Amino acid sequence: MTSASICTIGDEILIGQVVDTNSSHISRALNSLGIKVTRMLSIGDDHDTIVKGLERELQTNDIVIVTGGLGPTKDDITKHALAELSGSRQYRTDERQLEIVHRILSSRGLDVLDINIAQASVPDTCEVIPNRLGTAPIMVFRFPTERFGHEATLYSLPGVPFEALGALNDISEDIRNHYPISDIYHKTVMTFGIAESALSKMLDEWEDALPSDMHLAYLPDALTGVRLRLSIYGGAKEEQEARIEAEMAGLKAILGDAIYSDQDDRLEKCIGRMLARNGKTVSAAESCTGGLISSLFTSVPGSSEYYLGSVTSYANSVKTGVLGVPAEIIEKYGAVSEECVREMAEGVRRITGSDFSVATSGIAGPGGGSDTKPVGLVCIGVSSQMGTETFRMVFKGDRKRNIDRFTANALNLLRKKIQNELNT
Amino acid sequence: MTSASICTIGDEILIGQVVDTNSSHISRALNSLGIKVTRMLSIGDDHDTIVKGLERELQTNDIVIVTGGLGPTKDDITKHALAELSGSRQYRTDERQLEIVHRILSSRGLDVLDINIAQASVPDTCEVIPNRLGTAPIMVFRFPTERFGHEATLYSLPGVPFEALGALNDISEDIRNHYPISDIYHKTVMTFGIAESALSKMLDEWEDALPSDMHLAYLPDALTGVRLRLSIYGGAKEEQEARIEAEMAGLKAILGDAIYSDQDDRLEKCIGRMLARNGKTVSAAESCTGGLISSLFTSVPGSSEYYLGSVTSYANSVKTGVLGVPAEIIEKYGAVSEECVREMAEGVRRITGSDFSVATSGIAGPGGGSDTKPVGLVCIGVSSQMGTETFRMVFKGDRKRNIDRFTANALNLLRKKIQNELNT
């Protein structure tokens, strides 16, 4: 099986100011080609570290994908390290990339500076795949067997996530043309509301009985619940997929309606699909979740088909003034109460005219909270013309984690209501 | 200088379904202790890979911090690998952690299962730091000089981000007690609106004249602009900080008002601070940004002091019905127009009673768009009783990148307006 290592270069990652999101995208692309990613590595903007670090990755992997360190600024030195690693004595200008540099800068109304032109210059030991989305080209270094004991290829991608992503198609094609591609087969189901350890206990016997070439991974995420992913490498597509399906049937029977989707999905996408299919609409009234529910809904392309909008009523005056929550309700029960979210949910449905709505009010912390209403408390309302239900839950976490949990649980309760009422 | 490597264990990262955010938090904590993080590594849930991978990191680093692979499910095998690596023959139960396991599960109303109890069991070669936030303990393995040619310590942290973060204080204290801590001095300024390459060009001479022990890093981020961070390792605190300040004065003179903060900041935090200091409030009317502006405002603890709320008016009916945008405006100019965002900004200020407001309407893509209104177009309005200004900008990116850019530019325009009008 072809193996790969993904290396990110940049002090900004090692000092913790930037989170590396490129590696995860690259990894998904490689996985879908059936390439096993054995390691991900981040190293700093230091010449020797880069040369030695990449050398070692090339010794143990067929493919090494490098991102970062190609910017025009002085702290970006990957290109020179790659020149040394590949034994290059000189640079050449790639005309296709130079043209792109000119086009991009002029479309932004910027002058083409010397440091921009230098971006199109590459070690003469590499092949270039032009990068249409940015100024730094994609470089491909092919090492003969003599060098590392096996044929090895190093792909150097720009570090800007948008450009790195854009390069993946070209890279994938090049890999297909140069490596025997074995396949990987996956099946993912999405669960919500059962903790990882409880899921594991429920699946204990089933997991023990799995064929030895199949592997179940638990992938928990605060915003989506626990993903369960059954996978197998190699073999004939149809046969292997049927084997996975068969095992998955057993898992589904055990977990029942804790499963909200039998594809790799997110709650907001799943909700959107149900609504679109039935020509229904939704809106949100958010307090403690502060716009995150709305932001998740609108992250889905085409969400304008079913998502009308939301009110983030952070101040009580907005709850009463915009959503029409009676001031007496807030006075009597407080803004964080099932009574208040009921009014919020019904209010936003009224002013937007949506079929469904979801509302949240809670205490994300770190401040606020009392004995009866602790930090981590959230009240959630879901509403439709069939009626409004409200819920009260308590979580323990920091502000961000609480907001994520509040949001995910609100989406899940909305998902259940839609599923029940639309019978979908 | 003490060096460290951060290793994340888990197939979920290598297959690209989860982004590693722990390493960045851990790295920041280590950096603030003056420890140089030389590498970050992610490896899979495979016994031999873990043992060999960690062995190698221990050979070249004083400290290795491991996260992940400690969950209760069958695919989490870090603990056994650590037992082998440290030559442990047996496990012992840590009573303090066992107590925490019982407390956590009973507070959640869950039964204590065997797999939960097993979480408190550790190789007899490690010291335990109890993890108050979760069931898996923090393990500390100390290796004598004979083993790797230098004293080495391995810290094993839980992979759940919330728990890993919670462990950092304890880990930091342990490191302080066992290693000579050299210092690192930083100074960060935040810029917005100038591309990295143009910044670099502007700073060219200044950067060349920097003392050789100082290093400037460019840290671009779609939501915050380009962070510029000047740093230096070691030396006497007061003297080094004065040296950094002196160099920074030169940088500030060059960049002028492209700098929006002279600390490590974010636009939403900077805006919040100005508003709170002046007793002013803000609201938002979002279309294409879909709630992200609101979500960023409310991510800041204490934002209820100045942030009143927002309307996400995704559907035109919400723009007219809730925000009071005249239907004729949308008919004549379209929802994505400077005329429309003017009405949105004024409308949300009217219904929430805020002093300032910001509004967005644009086309994030991938669908929609026309010759005159392409994908990537955004109209932004900022409003106060002093008046309303509107802007039109075009960006090139995928949906997420466009939404991020729209949001950041809206926040930056709002920041400028507040700065001007409050003279702050």
Interface residues (C-beta under 8 A of the other chain):
Chain A: D11 E12 I13 L14 I15 G16 Q17 V18 V19 D20 T21 S23 S24 H25 I26 S27 R28 A29 N31 V37 T38 R39 M40 L41 S42 I43 G44 T49 G53 G71 P72 T73 K74 D75 R108 L110 L113 I115 N116 L133 T135 V160 P161 F162 L165 A195 E196 S197 A198 L199 S200 K201 E207 H215 L216 A217 Y218 L219 P220 D221 R227 R229 S231 T281 S283 A284 E286 G290 G291 L292 I293 S294 S295 F297 T298 S299 P301 G302 S303 S304 Y307 L308 G309 S310 V311 T312 S313 Y314 A315 S317 V318 G321 V322 I351 T352 G353 G365 P366 G367 G397 D398 R399 K400 R401 I403
Chain B: D11 E12 I13 L14 I15 G16 Q17 V18 V19 D20 T21 S23 S24 H25 I26 S27 R28 A29 N31 V37 T38 R39 M40 L41 S42 I43 G44 T49 G53 G71 P72 T73 K74 D75 R108 L110 L113 I115 N116 T135 V160 P161 F162 L165 A195 E196 S197 A198 L199 S200 K201 E207 H215 L216 A217 Y218 L219 P220 D221 R227 R229 S231 T281 S283 A284 E286 G290 G291 L292 I293 S294 S295 F297 T298 S299 P301 G302 S303 S304 Y307 L308 G309 S310 V311 T312 S313 Y314 A315 S317 V318 G321 V322 I351 T352 G353 G365 P366 G367 K396 G397 D398 R399 K400 R401 I403
